[in-house]
């Protein structure tokens, strides 16, 4: 199993300190919200896998007031930040769970979202996880994965690192990056339709699929 640094407090807090400075991140998040608007039927219940401090789930609930949200997270520092963010807020549930393990039964969702989390799993787990997400969606439900993907060649990867200002730091050993095309194929194999990459900036991409009606 690859090394995963996310249970480490310093690693998690260092990420949170930089999260708002990731270039173009808000563009990708805006497209996630647009995708949810295209769901066939009302969006009443949403799961956020690898929710971290609940940033994306909070944006979803701002755009869709009254949505019941379930955040799934395993990192202790992130669990604490999520709890602080939603303290006293109704309609939000936190499930402590590692995405490397089979998803627990959390009921059915109109949408499943994720933001820069699934790439911490190995490729074989990504494939089984996509199938589990498909099973957790109602017919017509949507999966929107704002993800860190691999570059086609090393120089493009280094350009991405320079754009982030991390060129002097080692790559995070927690990252298990996969190409966009491979992941779209795995989503189709899981049963998703209308599968596409709807937004991309360098190694950041929004991968979307719909469970057929």
Helices and strands as residue ranges (DSSP letters): H 9-18, G 19-21, H 25-37, E 45-49, H 55-63, E 68-73, H 76-85, E 92-96, E 109-115, G 118-120, H 123-136, E 137-148, H 154-164, H 180-190, E 193-201, E 204-210
